[in-house]
């Protein structure tokens, strides 16, 4: 087993297995949204919290978790995070209502946050600079694959079992990875012990919570006062932004900051963090509306919806290793730009071909193009960010990079959720008015009112639902007629709302591709003592 611990590629396999589980959960839930909404009898705004509670907790705790790795050992924190995540997955599967599920997802986020920053920190320690590109290529490829494989795997599980199994599947995987962690991963501690910046933790946590809570709940409260609490949604978001500004100022004057701002003096690291956040923003913004469209509008099963974008996963998996190796040889600047551009074009085509009668074949070419873009994105982005980071700073740098990526995902998911609900509220009213002539005159006003007030009552977007609940007690013939008309209203309204919503991430990602021009061309590594990480790795493995 000592030989296993001296083989960095075996260590990479174990680390990416745990990391794959964590990232998979950020997207696998998307395909289960209609099933969970219907099974738990929860409206869209509650189901969005199943997504965002995990992402928010995960993003907030990544940097403190990186510090814990410095204090108690990165392998130990990786193992603890894996254990917490596995246990929380079981709790998610046993949840009986949305409140229990959201609570379990919060615990999942804690486990994921403890695990994630340790992966890049350990890889930076065991691989010398000239070999990090290949390792980061695998790591980045796994990140991209996990992000887009979730809908396929989740779709299969939901089709043949039920939504709890998207969580139960983590249990045996987590146990196996936990055993392998102690058998294969060495106990490396290259970082320096740091004090706890409790004020920084409090400021960052409160600030991020205020921003994301406001974005998620804004539509529910019509962007006004939150029930009887005497505070408005804009005030919550503004307060969160103010706390984040105060956090940056506080960190600037700390001798042992939670976020070492000196990391951003390396321009490529700073640009890569922006790109990571922007890509996560765009990806989450795109997958959520399209997943609902495939199941609730087109009526695809969860498996068919997942398989529709399986070509994206396969294409990304094939291209990512080559992109990582190429980035190690020539630099990742233009590979990254090309990847983001291809992904943007691919998903623009997805939005373009989406219609009331679209089939999986309509999405085949767009999915392949988007997958090629994904395969050329994660690997070079990680290489650019982490290539010049010293092992003693790897924990902090990994925490920052993963935090910015997950913050982008949280803001993206919350923003698109709010925007989609806003667009859907308008579109449902307009389509209800447009179809009102088909409704018997005695029920016409009630029919329009139901869709006009759907946003305040919670959109019903589960499989087979139509955005709003029709009144009970209708004559059978009238109920059948209204159900048919309501379906037509929902289909037309949702497609219009989805396409309008997707304009935002498409434009955002197109601009992000241009910002990669700020990346500096990498310097050829000097023939210096790259043996230091290797020597430390050998000593830790032997000990």
HELIX and SHEET records of a PDB file:
HELIX    1   1 UNK A    2  UNK A    5  1                                   4    
HELIX    2   2 UNK A    8  UNK A   28  1                                  21    
HELIX    3   3 UNK A   30  UNK A   32  5                                   3    
HELIX    4   4 UNK A   33  UNK A   39  1                                   7    
HELIX    5   5 UNK A   44  UNK A   72  1                                  29    
HELIX    6   6 UNK A   74  UNK A   93  1                                  20    
HELIX    7   7 UNK A   98  UNK A  126  1                                  29    
HELIX    8   8 UNK A  129  UNK A  160  1                                  32    
HELIX    9   9 UNK A  165  UNK A  184  1                                  20    
HELIX   10  10 UNK A  198  UNK A  217  1                                  20    
HELIX   11  11 UNK A  233  UNK A  252  1                                  20    
HELIX   12  12 UNK A  261  UNK A  265  5                                   5    
HELIX   13  13 UNK A  267  UNK A  292  1                                  26    
HELIX   14  14 UNK A  293  UNK A  297  3                                   5    
HELIX   15  15 UNK A  302  UNK A  308  1                                   7    
HELIX   16  16 UNK A  310  UNK A  330  1                                  21    
HELIX   17  17 UNK A  333  UNK A  353  1                                  21    
HELIX   18  18 UNK A  360  UNK A  363  5                                   4    
HELIX   19  19 UNK A  364  UNK A  375  1                                  12    
HELIX   20  20 UNK A  378  UNK A  386  1                                   9    
HELIX   21  21 UNK A  391  UNK A  393  5                                   3    
HELIX   22  22 UNK A  394  UNK A  435  1                                  42    
HELIX   23  23 UNK A  436  UNK A  438  5                                   3    
HELIX   24  24 UNK A  441  UNK A  452  1                                  12    
HELIX   25  25 UNK A  454  UNK A  457  1                                   4    
HELIX   26  26 UNK A  476  UNK A  515  1                                  40    
HELIX   27  27 UNK A  516  UNK A  518  5                                   3    
HELIX   28  28 UNK A  531  UNK A  542  1                                  12    
END                                                                             
